[in-house]
């Protein structure tokens, strides 16, 4: 049964039979021995696990003084035009080649049908046939989280509670907070306290009540925070 990807065979090489060319790709994978190869005047040696991709129309000649065995694929498959001379995964390719060499001699084997595609796969880098997947990252609505937080600043809030609101672990949330806001979680939380405190004071709420609503330990702690904010604003 011939596969649409090409014709696969096991060949033994010895003395040269002269230079020739094919209208299709010819791929060689060394199994044992050393094959001396000349393609378009360029020399190459193929040992076990090494290979060669001969493009359509390229003149080539083979010789092996001690004898060698190779898996040979004759194929029009355009994918081979993007492959380097040697397999990307030499050990796996050699194991595959030895299996195909055995399977090709078994009656009813599917090696001829599936072997060409498997051989191409062993030649290509993994990135060509296994694209990297991008993990979906749920966006954090920082404005919504800030509104939720400011309604609860009178309570002791933990990193875990904040992380749970955006369906992240505390570690993931801390990393995202640092990356997306430039602040640690505790610094971000202090900012929420201060922003709410400034709004409440602008509305005329007393320092004591504002401190209670915003989670400050005492009115003096709120006063000190507002003073630091004022000094920072004047310094800018």
N, C-alpha and C positions, 0 to 999 in steps of 0.2 A: 504494500500500500504506500504510494508516494504522497508525501505531504506537500501542500502548496508552498511551504517555505523553501523547499529545495530537496536535493538528494544527498543522503548521508551514506558514507562508506568507511570501511577500515582498510587502509592501504599499507603495504610494506614497500619501502624504498631501498634501492641499491644503487646501481650504476645509472648515470645520466641517460635520459632518453632524448635530450635535445630541447632547445628553447621552443616555447609555444605560448599561446594566449587563448583566453576564453571570452565569450560575450557576456559572462556572468561573474559574480564574485566567487572566489574559491578561498575557503577558510581551512587552515591546517592547525591541528592541535596535537603537539607531540605527546606520545605515550611512553616510549622508551627509545634508547639510542639517540644519535645526533644526526639531524638532517641539515646538510649544507644547501642553502637556497640562494638563488640570485634572481632578483626582480628588477627589471628595468636597469640592469647594470649594477645594482646595489646588493652587496652580500649580506646574508643573515644566517644565523645558526639557530635551529629549533631543537631544544632538548625537552625532556618530560615537563609538562605543565606550561611550556611556552607555545606561542602560536604565531600565526601570520595571516593577515587579511590581504588577499591579492585582488585588486580592483579589476573590473571588466576591461579587457584590452591590454592589460599589462603583460609584457613578455616575461617569462620566468622559466627557470630550469632547476632541477633537483638532483642531488647526489648524496649518498650515504655510504661511506667506505666500509663501515662495520654493520650496516643495516639499521633500519629504524622503522617504527610503526607510528602511524598518525591516523587520527580521525579526520576525515576530509568532508567538507560540506560544499557542494556546488549549489548556488542559490542566486536568484535575481532580487532577493529581499533588500530594499533600499536602506533598511536600518543599519546594515553593515558599513555603509559609507561613513557613519559617525563613530565607528569603533576604532580603537587603537590596535596596533599589531598584536600585542599580548592580551590575554584575558585580564579583566579587572580583578578577578579572584582566582589566582592560579591554582591553589590547593583544591578548591571546589571544582574548578574546571577539569583538573586532572582526574579527580574522583568521578566526575560525570563522564569523562572520556573513557575511562576504564569500564564503567558500567555499560556505556553504549557499545563499546567494542565487544563485550560479552553478549549483550542483548541482540545485536545485529545478526548474530549467528544462531539465534533461537527462532524457530518457526513460530509464526503468529505474534511475534513481539511488536509492540507499538513504538519501538525506538525510532523507526523510520518516520513515523507520523509526528511524534512529539519531540524527538531529539533536536531538530533544527531550532525550534523555539527555545528549548532549554539551553542550548549552546549559546544562542544570542544573549540570553539572560545572564549567563555566566561571564560574558564578555563585557557587558555594560556596567558602569558604576551604578551603585544602588540608587543614587539620587535621580537617575534617569527614569527608573521604573517604579520608584517608591517615593513619590513627592512628599516633602515634609508637610505635615498637617499643622494648622494653626489652631491652638486651643481658643475656644470662645471665651471672652472675658466680659462678664456682666459689668456694664458701666455703673459707677457710683454717682447718684444724684446728690452732690454735696450740699446744694441749697435745701433740698428736702430733708437731708440728714441733719443739717444745722437747725432747721425749724423744729424737728422732733426733739433734738437735744435741748434746745433752749426752753422747751416746755417742761423739761424735767431736771433742770439744773439745781433745783432745790433738793434733789435726791442725790445720793452718791452713785455716780455712773462709772462703770468699768469699761475697759477696752473690749471685753467679751460682749457686753450689752450693745455697744456701738457696732461691733462686727456683725452681730446677729441681725441687726436691722438691714444690712446689705448682703446677707447670706454668705458671709465669709468667715473663715477661722480668725481668731485674734492675730495670729502671725501674718496671715495674708492681708488682713485689714491694715495692720501697722505698716507693712511694706507699701501697700497702695497709697496710704495716707502720706507717707514720706515722699513717694514718687510723684503723686499728683497734686499735692498742696505745698510741698516743700517743708512741711512741719511734722514733728512727731505727734502722736495721738494726744499726749498730754498737753502739748503746746497748742494744738488745734482746739482742744477742749477749753483751755484757758482763754483762747480768743473768743469762743462762743460766750463764755461768762462775761467777758469784758464788753462785748458788743451789746448784749442784752442789758447790762448794767448801765451803759451810756444811754440807751433808749429810755429806760425807766427813770433815770435821773432827769433826762430832758423833759419827761412828762410831769415832773414835780414829785416823784416818789421820794420818800425820806431815805437817808443813807442806810438806816437800820433795816427798813423793809426791803430795800434793794439788795442788801447783802443777804438777807434771808431767801429772797426769790432766786438769787443767782448762785447760791451755794458757797458764798464766802464764809469763813469761820467766824468772822466778826466784822462790825462796821469799820474798824481800823484797818483790817485787811483789804476791804474794798477801797477805802480812801487811799491806801498806799498803792494799790493797783491803778487807780485812776490818776494818781500823781505821776507814776512811771509812764503811763500812756501819754499824758500831757507833755512831759519832758521829751519823750521820744518824738512826738509830733512837732514840737518847737525846734528840735535839733535837725529835722529834715529840711 
